[in-house]
């Protein structure tokens, strides 16, 4: 099980296409630098202790096909991701 915070340096992994960090004990906010990972197709950050707002920068992930933020303490809206959903049939899973 991984613990701690997601580092902002994660934004340097620009060729990353999948990031599955579910079922860990990450805490704090999700770094806005995730929006720099424009090649990202799958992002699963579910079942962690993330708090704060869902970063609006996630709208930059135009290749996204799967996003799961369920079982976290995140707040906010995914309105901007609706465009991504309609283009790629993205599966978005969010629950408290």
C-alpha positions as CSV (number, residue, x, y, z in Angstrom):
1,X,0.0,0.0,0.0
2,X,1.3,3.4,-1.0
3,X,1.0,6.4,1.3
4,X,1.7,10.1,1.2
5,X,1.0,12.7,-1.4
6,X,1.1,12.6,-5.2
7,X,4.1,14.7,-6.2
8,X,3.6,17.6,-8.6
9,X,6.5,16.1,-10.6
10,X,4.0,13.5,-11.9
11,X,3.3,16.1,-14.6
12,X,6.7,15.3,-16.1
13,X,5.5,11.8,-17.2
14,X,4.0,13.2,-20.4
15,X,4.1,9.9,-22.4
16,X,2.2,8.0,-19.6
17,X,-0.9,6.3,-21.0
18,X,-2.2,4.6,-17.8
19,X,-2.1,5.5,-14.2
20,X,-3.8,3.1,-11.7
21,X,-3.1,4.1,-8.1
22,X,-6.3,2.8,-6.5
23,X,-6.6,1.1,-3.2
24,X,-3.8,3.1,-1.5
25,X,-3.6,5.7,1.3
26,X,-2.7,8.8,-0.8
27,X,-3.9,12.0,0.8
28,X,-4.0,15.7,0.1
29,X,-5.1,17.2,-3.2
30,X,-4.7,15.7,-6.7
31,X,-2.0,17.8,-8.3
32,X,-3.2,20.0,-11.2
33,X,-0.1,18.8,-13.1
34,X,-2.0,15.7,-14.0
35,X,-3.6,17.9,-16.7
36,X,-0.2,17.8,-18.4
37,X,-0.4,14.1,-19.1
38,X,-2.2,14.6,-22.4
39,X,-1.4,11.0,-23.6
40,X,-3.2,9.6,-20.6
41,X,-6.0,7.1,-21.5
42,X,-6.8,5.5,-18.1
43,X,-6.7,7.2,-14.7
44,X,-7.8,5.4,-11.6
45,X,-7.3,7.2,-8.3
46,X,-10.2,5.6,-6.5
47,X,-10.2,4.4,-2.9
48,X,-7.7,6.9,-1.5
49,X,-7.9,9.7,0.9
50,X,-7.7,12.6,-1.6
51,X,-9.4,15.8,-0.5
52,X,-10.1,19.2,-2.1
53,X,-11.5,19.9,-5.6
54,X,-11.2,17.8,-8.7
55,X,-8.6,19.6,-10.7
56,X,-10.1,21.5,-13.6
57,X,-7.0,20.8,-15.6
58,X,-8.3,17.2,-16.1
59,X,-10.2,18.7,-19.1
60,X,-6.8,18.8,-20.9
61,X,-6.8,14.9,-21.0
62,X,-8.5,14.7,-24.4
63,X,-7.5,11.0,-24.9
64,X,-9.1,9.9,-21.6
65,X,-11.3,6.8,-21.9
66,X,-11.5,5.8,-18.2
67,X,-11.6,7.9,-15.1
68,X,-12.3,6.7,-11.6
69,X,-12.3,9.0,-8.6
70,X,-14.7,6.9,-6.5
71,X,-14.3,6.4,-2.8
72,X,-12.4,9.6,-2.2
73,X,-13.2,12.9,-0.4
74,X,-13.0,15.0,-3.6
75,X,-15.5,17.8,-4.3
76,X,-16.3,19.8,-7.4
77,X,-17.6,19.3,-10.9
78,X,-16.7,17.4,-14.0
79,X,-18.6,19.6,-16.4
80,X,-15.7,20.2,-18.6
81,X,-15.1,16.5,-19.1
82,X,-18.5,16.1,-20.8
83,X,-16.8,17.0,-24.1
84,X,-14.2,14.3,-23.5
85,X,-17.0,11.8,-22.7
86,X,-18.9,12.5,-25.9
87,X,-15.8,12.2,-28.1
88,X,-14.5,9.0,-26.6
89,X,-17.3,7.3,-24.7
90,X,-15.3,7.8,-21.5
91,X,-16.4,5.9,-18.5
92,X,-16.4,8.2,-15.4
93,X,-16.9,6.7,-12.0
94,X,-17.3,9.1,-9.1
95,X,-18.9,8.5,-5.7
96,X,-18.3,9.4,-2.1
